[in-house]
Amino acid sequence: MTKTLDSSPSILPLYARAALPMIPGASLLPFVPGGGGEIPAGLDLELAGVKAEAADVAAYARVCGFSLRDTLPPTYPHMLAFPLHMAVMSDGSFPFGAVGLVHVENSIAQKRPIGIDEEMTIRVRPTPLQPHPKGKTFSLETEVLVDGEVVWESISTMLRRGKSNGDAPKGKGGKSFESLDADAPSSAEWKLPGDLGRRYAGVSGDRNPIHMHSLTAKPLGFPGAIAHGMWTKARALAQLESELPDSFEVEVRFRKPVLLPARVLFAEQDNGKEILFAIRGAKKGTPHLDGRVKPLQSKSKTAKTTGRTKTK
Protein backbone atom coordinates (compact mmCIF):
# COMPACT_ATOMS: atom_id res chain seq x y z
CA MET A 1 0.00 0.00 0.00
CA THR A 2 1.33 3.42 -0.99
CA LYS A 3 0.88 6.49 1.20
CA THR A 4 0.31 9.72 -0.73
CA LEU A 5 1.90 12.82 0.79
CA ASP A 6 0.47 16.33 0.52
CA SER A 7 3.89 18.03 0.63
CA SER A 8 7.57 17.22 0.82
CA PRO A 9 8.56 16.19 4.38
CA SER A 10 10.67 18.61 6.41
CA ILE A 11 14.20 17.24 6.70
CA LEU A 12 15.34 18.52 10.12
CA PRO A 13 12.52 16.91 12.17
CA LEU A 14 13.10 13.67 10.29
CA TYR A 15 16.80 13.74 11.15
CA ALA A 16 15.93 14.36 14.79
CA ARG A 17 13.67 11.33 14.81
CA ALA A 18 16.22 9.24 12.88
CA ALA A 19 18.85 10.04 15.53
CA LEU A 20 16.66 9.12 18.51
CA PRO A 21 17.59 5.38 18.38
CA MET A 22 21.10 6.44 19.50
CA ILE A 23 19.59 7.31 22.90
CA PRO A 24 19.35 4.19 25.10
CA GLY A 25 15.76 3.04 25.43
CA ALA A 26 14.32 5.54 22.96
CA SER A 27 13.54 2.85 20.38
CA LEU A 28 10.91 1.46 22.77
CA LEU A 29 8.72 4.46 21.94
CA PRO A 30 6.24 3.65 19.14
CA PHE A 31 7.12 6.68 16.99
CA VAL A 32 10.88 6.04 17.10
CA PRO A 33 12.59 3.69 14.61
CA GLY A 34 15.03 1.10 15.88
CA GLY A 35 12.97 -1.77 17.23
CA GLY A 36 14.89 -4.31 15.17
CA GLY A 37 13.47 -7.02 12.94
CA GLU A 38 12.66 -6.73 9.26
CA ILE A 39 11.57 -3.78 7.14
CA PRO A 40 7.76 -3.90 7.18
CA ALA A 41 5.45 -3.56 4.22
CA GLY A 42 3.41 -0.41 3.82
CA LEU A 43 6.22 2.18 3.81
CA ASP A 44 5.89 3.10 0.12
CA LEU A 45 5.48 6.85 -0.41
CA GLU A 46 4.30 9.04 -3.29
CA LEU A 47 4.49 12.81 -3.74
CA ALA A 48 2.91 14.57 -6.72
CA GLY A 49 3.29 18.13 -7.97
CA VAL A 50 7.05 18.34 -7.42
CA LYS A 51 8.88 21.14 -9.25
CA ALA A 52 12.54 22.07 -8.97
CA GLU A 53 13.55 25.62 -8.10
CA ALA A 54 15.97 27.09 -10.64
CA ALA A 55 18.07 28.77 -7.93
CA ASP A 56 18.39 25.50 -6.00
CA VAL A 57 19.41 23.64 -9.14
CA ALA A 58 22.03 26.28 -9.90
CA ALA A 59 23.48 26.05 -6.37
CA TYR A 60 23.63 22.26 -6.64
CA ALA A 61 25.30 22.47 -10.05
CA ARG A 62 27.99 24.79 -8.68
CA VAL A 63 28.87 22.47 -5.79
CA CYS A 64 28.97 19.39 -8.03
CA GLY A 65 30.58 20.92 -11.14
CA PHE A 66 27.67 20.65 -13.60
CA SER A 67 26.94 23.17 -16.34
CA LEU A 68 23.85 25.35 -15.96
CA ARG A 69 21.21 24.01 -18.34
CA ASP A 70 17.47 24.06 -18.86
CA THR A 71 17.35 20.43 -17.71
CA LEU A 72 18.12 18.89 -14.33
CA PRO A 73 21.55 17.38 -13.64
CA PRO A 74 21.11 13.59 -13.85
CA THR A 75 21.64 13.16 -10.09
CA TYR A 76 19.34 16.01 -9.04
CA PRO A 77 16.10 13.96 -8.81
CA HIS A 78 17.84 12.02 -6.02
CA MET A 79 17.88 15.28 -4.04
CA LEU A 80 14.18 15.81 -4.67
CA ALA A 81 13.46 12.27 -3.47
CA PHE A 82 15.74 12.47 -0.42
CA PRO A 83 13.06 13.82 1.98
CA LEU A 84 10.92 10.79 1.07
CA HIS A 85 13.90 8.50 1.71
CA MET A 86 14.28 10.05 5.15
CA ALA A 87 10.55 9.75 5.84
CA VAL A 88 10.73 6.01 5.12
CA MET A 89 13.78 5.48 7.33
CA SER A 90 12.47 7.60 10.22
CA ASP A 91 9.11 5.84 10.40
CA GLY A 92 8.49 4.31 13.80
CA SER A 93 8.21 0.83 12.28
CA PHE A 94 11.62 1.01 10.60
CA PRO A 95 13.99 -1.50 12.27
CA PHE A 96 16.91 0.92 12.85
CA GLY A 97 17.76 4.59 12.71
CA ALA A 98 19.07 6.22 9.55
CA VAL A 99 21.97 8.04 11.22
CA GLY A 100 25.19 6.13 10.56
CA LEU A 101 23.93 4.16 7.57
CA VAL A 102 26.46 3.92 4.73
CA HIS A 103 25.46 4.36 1.09
CA VAL A 104 27.32 1.52 -0.69
CA GLU A 105 25.84 1.40 -4.20
CA ASN A 106 23.67 3.56 -6.43
CA SER A 107 22.24 3.13 -9.91
CA ILE A 108 20.35 5.70 -11.96
CA ALA A 109 18.48 5.21 -15.23
CA GLN A 110 17.69 8.49 -16.95
CA LYS A 111 15.15 7.70 -19.66
CA ARG A 112 15.31 11.31 -20.89
CA PRO A 113 16.44 14.67 -19.51
CA ILE A 114 13.93 16.36 -17.21
CA GLY A 115 13.20 20.03 -17.86
CA ILE A 116 13.65 22.35 -14.89
CA ASP A 117 10.06 23.57 -15.24
CA GLU A 118 8.46 20.13 -15.54
CA GLU A 119 6.12 18.89 -12.81
CA MET A 120 7.04 15.50 -11.38
CA THR A 121 5.59 12.71 -9.26
CA ILE A 122 8.08 10.88 -7.03
CA ARG A 123 7.57 7.36 -5.70
CA VAL A 124 9.83 5.67 -3.13
CA ARG A 125 9.75 2.15 -1.71
CA PRO A 126 12.17 0.17 0.49
CA THR A 127 13.25 -3.40 -0.21
CA PRO A 128 13.66 -6.22 2.35
CA LEU A 129 16.92 -6.60 4.27
CA GLN A 130 19.66 -8.67 2.65
CA PRO A 131 22.77 -10.25 4.25
CA HIS A 132 26.10 -8.52 3.64
CA PRO A 133 29.66 -9.37 4.75
CA LYS A 134 29.66 -6.25 6.93
CA GLY A 135 26.11 -6.41 8.25
CA LYS A 136 22.86 -6.04 6.32
CA THR A 137 21.74 -3.99 3.33
CA PHE A 138 18.48 -2.71 1.96
CA SER A 139 17.64 -0.52 -1.01
CA LEU A 140 15.44 2.49 -1.61
CA GLU A 141 13.88 2.30 -5.05
CA THR A 142 12.80 5.61 -6.56
CA GLU A 143 10.74 6.48 -9.62
CA VAL A 144 10.18 9.94 -11.09
CA LEU A 145 7.22 10.34 -13.42
CA VAL A 146 6.20 13.17 -15.75
CA ASP A 147 2.66 13.01 -17.17
CA GLY A 148 2.37 9.43 -15.91
CA GLU A 149 5.56 8.27 -17.65
CA VAL A 150 8.62 7.04 -15.74
CA VAL A 151 11.47 9.26 -16.92
CA TRP A 152 14.03 8.59 -14.17
CA GLU A 153 14.57 5.81 -11.65
CA SER A 154 17.22 4.81 -9.17
CA ILE A 155 18.22 2.21 -6.60
CA SER A 156 20.18 3.34 -3.52
CA THR A 157 21.67 0.47 -1.50
CA MET A 158 22.35 1.22 2.16
CA LEU A 159 24.53 -0.73 4.60
CA ARG A 160 23.62 -1.18 8.23
CA ARG A 161 26.98 -2.07 9.71
CA GLY A 162 27.11 -4.93 12.17
CA LYS A 163 28.53 -8.38 12.71
CA SER A 164 29.57 -10.24 9.59
CA ASN A 165 26.67 -12.35 8.37
CA GLY A 166 27.59 -15.95 7.59
CA ASP A 167 24.82 -16.15 4.98
CA ALA A 168 26.20 -13.22 3.01
CA PRO A 169 27.71 -13.96 -0.41
CA LYS A 170 31.47 -13.88 -0.60
CA GLY A 171 33.03 -10.74 -2.01
CA LYS A 172 31.88 -7.17 -1.65
CA GLY A 173 28.17 -7.73 -2.07
CA GLY A 174 25.81 -6.22 -4.61
CA LYS A 175 25.94 -6.50 -8.38
CA SER A 176 29.30 -7.12 -9.97
CA PHE A 177 30.47 -5.23 -13.02
CA GLU A 178 33.73 -4.62 -14.79
CA SER A 179 35.84 -2.04 -13.01
CA LEU A 180 38.41 0.28 -14.50
CA ASP A 181 41.94 -1.10 -14.33
CA ALA A 182 43.81 0.10 -11.26
CA ASP A 183 46.66 1.36 -13.45
CA ALA A 184 44.44 3.31 -15.88
CA PRO A 185 45.77 6.86 -16.29
CA SER A 186 43.97 9.69 -14.54
CA SER A 187 42.36 12.50 -16.51
CA ALA A 188 41.68 14.96 -13.67
CA GLU A 189 42.69 15.78 -10.11
CA TRP A 190 40.30 17.32 -7.61
CA LYS A 191 41.13 19.03 -4.32
CA LEU A 192 38.28 18.48 -1.88
CA PRO A 193 38.06 21.03 0.97
CA GLY A 194 37.34 20.08 4.55
CA ASP A 195 33.94 21.76 4.45
CA LEU A 196 32.75 19.92 1.32
CA GLY A 197 30.35 17.78 3.35
CA ARG A 198 28.69 20.86 4.82
CA ARG A 199 28.56 22.60 1.44
CA TYR A 200 26.94 19.59 -0.20
CA ALA A 201 24.55 19.19 2.72
CA GLY A 202 23.43 22.76 2.13
CA VAL A 203 22.32 22.03 -1.45
CA SER A 204 21.14 18.44 -0.97
CA GLY A 205 19.56 18.33 2.49
CA ASP A 206 21.65 15.27 3.39
CA ARG A 207 22.98 16.22 6.83
CA ASN A 208 24.09 12.82 8.01
CA PRO A 209 26.60 13.54 10.84
CA ILE A 210 29.26 11.37 9.20
CA HIS A 211 29.62 14.09 6.53
CA MET A 212 29.37 17.24 8.61
CA HIS A 213 32.36 17.41 10.96
CA SER A 214 34.98 15.16 12.55
CA LEU A 215 33.31 15.70 15.94
CA THR A 216 30.06 14.15 14.67
CA ALA A 217 31.69 11.52 12.46
CA LYS A 218 33.96 9.97 15.10
CA PRO A 219 31.17 8.71 17.40
CA LEU A 220 29.79 6.85 14.38
CA GLY A 221 33.03 5.01 13.67
CA PHE A 222 34.80 7.29 11.18
CA PRO A 223 38.14 9.02 11.82
CA GLY A 224 36.76 12.28 10.43
CA ALA A 225 34.10 13.71 8.17
CA ILE A 226 33.74 11.88 4.86
CA ALA A 227 32.48 13.08 1.48
CA HIS A 228 28.94 12.16 0.46
CA GLY A 229 28.85 9.23 -1.90
CA MET A 230 26.29 11.01 -4.07
CA TRP A 231 28.59 14.03 -4.34
CA THR A 232 31.35 11.81 -5.73
CA LYS A 233 28.90 10.29 -8.20
CA ALA A 234 27.58 13.70 -9.22
CA ARG A 235 31.10 15.11 -9.62
CA ALA A 236 32.08 12.15 -11.78
CA LEU A 237 29.06 12.66 -14.04
CA ALA A 238 29.84 16.38 -14.24
CA GLN A 239 33.33 15.41 -15.45
CA LEU A 240 31.71 13.17 -18.09
CA GLU A 241 28.94 15.63 -18.93
CA SER A 242 29.96 16.23 -22.55
CA GLU A 243 30.04 12.47 -23.18
CA LEU A 244 26.65 11.57 -21.71
CA PRO A 245 23.75 10.71 -24.05
CA ASP A 246 20.24 11.92 -23.26
CA SER A 247 19.22 8.43 -22.15
CA PHE A 248 21.63 6.35 -20.09
CA GLU A 249 22.17 4.18 -17.05
CA VAL A 250 24.96 4.86 -14.54
CA GLU A 251 25.93 2.50 -11.76
CA VAL A 252 28.48 3.12 -9.05
CA ARG A 253 29.92 1.26 -6.10
CA PHE A 254 31.14 3.41 -3.22
CA ARG A 255 34.27 1.75 -1.90
CA LYS A 256 36.61 3.37 0.64
CA PRO A 257 35.26 6.62 2.18
CA VAL A 258 36.88 9.88 1.10
CA LEU A 259 38.20 11.43 4.31
CA LEU A 260 38.04 15.24 4.07
CA PRO A 261 40.04 17.25 3.12
CA ALA A 262 41.44 15.17 0.28
CA ARG A 263 43.06 15.07 -3.14
CA VAL A 264 41.56 12.51 -5.50
CA LEU A 265 42.13 11.43 -9.09
CA PHE A 266 39.46 10.75 -11.72
CA ALA A 267 40.05 8.20 -14.48
CA GLU A 268 37.83 7.02 -17.35
CA GLN A 269 37.91 4.61 -20.25
CA ASP A 270 35.44 4.15 -23.12
CA ASN A 271 35.46 0.54 -24.33
CA GLY A 272 32.93 1.19 -27.09
CA LYS A 273 29.97 -0.21 -25.17
CA GLU A 274 30.18 1.70 -21.91
CA ILE A 275 32.31 4.24 -20.10
CA LEU A 276 34.15 2.91 -17.08
CA PHE A 277 35.29 5.45 -14.51
CA ALA A 278 36.86 5.55 -11.07
CA ILE A 279 37.86 7.92 -8.29
CA ARG A 280 41.04 7.13 -6.37
CA GLY A 281 43.17 8.74 -3.70
CA ALA A 282 45.93 10.91 -5.14
CA LYS A 283 48.65 9.69 -2.78
CA LYS A 284 48.11 5.96 -2.37
CA GLY A 285 45.61 5.15 -5.10
CA THR A 286 42.96 4.22 -2.53
CA PRO A 287 39.82 3.11 -4.42
CA HIS A 288 36.90 5.37 -3.55
CA LEU A 289 34.40 4.80 -6.36
CA ASP A 290 33.98 2.48 -9.34
CA GLY A 291 31.35 3.23 -11.95
CA ARG A 292 30.09 2.68 -15.45
CA VAL A 293 27.80 4.50 -17.87
CA LYS A 294 25.99 2.82 -20.72
CA PRO A 295 23.44 4.28 -23.16
CA LEU A 296 19.78 3.33 -23.05
CA GLN A 297 17.36 3.23 -25.93
CA SER A 298 14.29 5.24 -25.04
CA LYS A 299 11.07 6.22 -26.77
CA SER A 300 10.31 8.85 -24.13
CA LYS A 301 9.34 12.36 -25.16
CA THR A 302 12.00 15.01 -25.07
CA ALA A 303 12.21 17.32 -22.09
CA LYS A 304 10.31 20.58 -22.10
CA THR A 305 13.00 23.24 -22.18
CA THR A 306 12.95 26.79 -20.96
CA GLY A 307 15.51 28.34 -23.25
CA ARG A 308 18.26 28.72 -20.66
CA THR A 309 21.75 28.73 -22.09
CA LYS A 310 24.45 26.21 -21.21
CA THR A 311 27.30 27.69 -19.20
CA LYS A 312 30.09 26.47 -16.99
HELIX and SHEET records of a PDB file:
HELIX    1   1 ILE A   11  ALA A   19  1                                   9    
HELIX    2   2 LEU A   20  MET A   22  5                                   3    
HELIX    3   3 ALA A   26  LEU A   28  5                                   3    
HELIX    4   4 ALA A   54  CYS A   64  1                                  11    
HELIX    5   5 TYR A   76  MET A   89  1                                  14    
HELIX    6   6 LEU A  196  SER A  204  1                                   9    
HELIX    7   7 PRO A  209  MET A  212  1                                   4    
HELIX    8   8 SER A  214  ALA A  217  1                                   4    
HELIX    9   9 LYS A  218  LEU A  220  5                                   3    
HELIX   10  10 GLY A  229  GLN A  239  1                                  11    
HELIX   11  11 GLU A  241  GLU A  243  5                                   3    
SHEET    1   A 5 THR A   2  LEU A   5  0                                        
SHEET    2   A 5 ASP A  44  VAL A  50  1                                        
SHEET    3   A 5 MET A 120  PRO A 126 -1                                        
SHEET    4   A 5 GLY A 135  VAL A 146 -1                                        
SHEET    5   A 5 GLN A 130  HIS A 132 -1                                        
SHEET    1   B11 THR A   2  LEU A   5  0                                        
SHEET    2   B11 ASP A  44  VAL A  50  1                                        
SHEET    3   B11 MET A 120  PRO A 126 -1                                        
SHEET    4   B11 GLY A 135  VAL A 146 -1                                        
SHEET    5   B11 GLU A 149  ARG A 161 -1                                        
SHEET    6   B11 VAL A 102  GLN A 110 -1                                        
SHEET    7   B11 PHE A 248  PHE A 254 -1                                        
SHEET    8   B11 PRO A 287  PRO A 295 -1                                        
SHEET    9   B11 ILE A 275  GLY A 281 -1                                        
SHEET   10   B11 ALA A 262  ASP A 270 -1                                        
SHEET   11   B11 ALA A 188  LEU A 192 -1                                        
END                                                                             
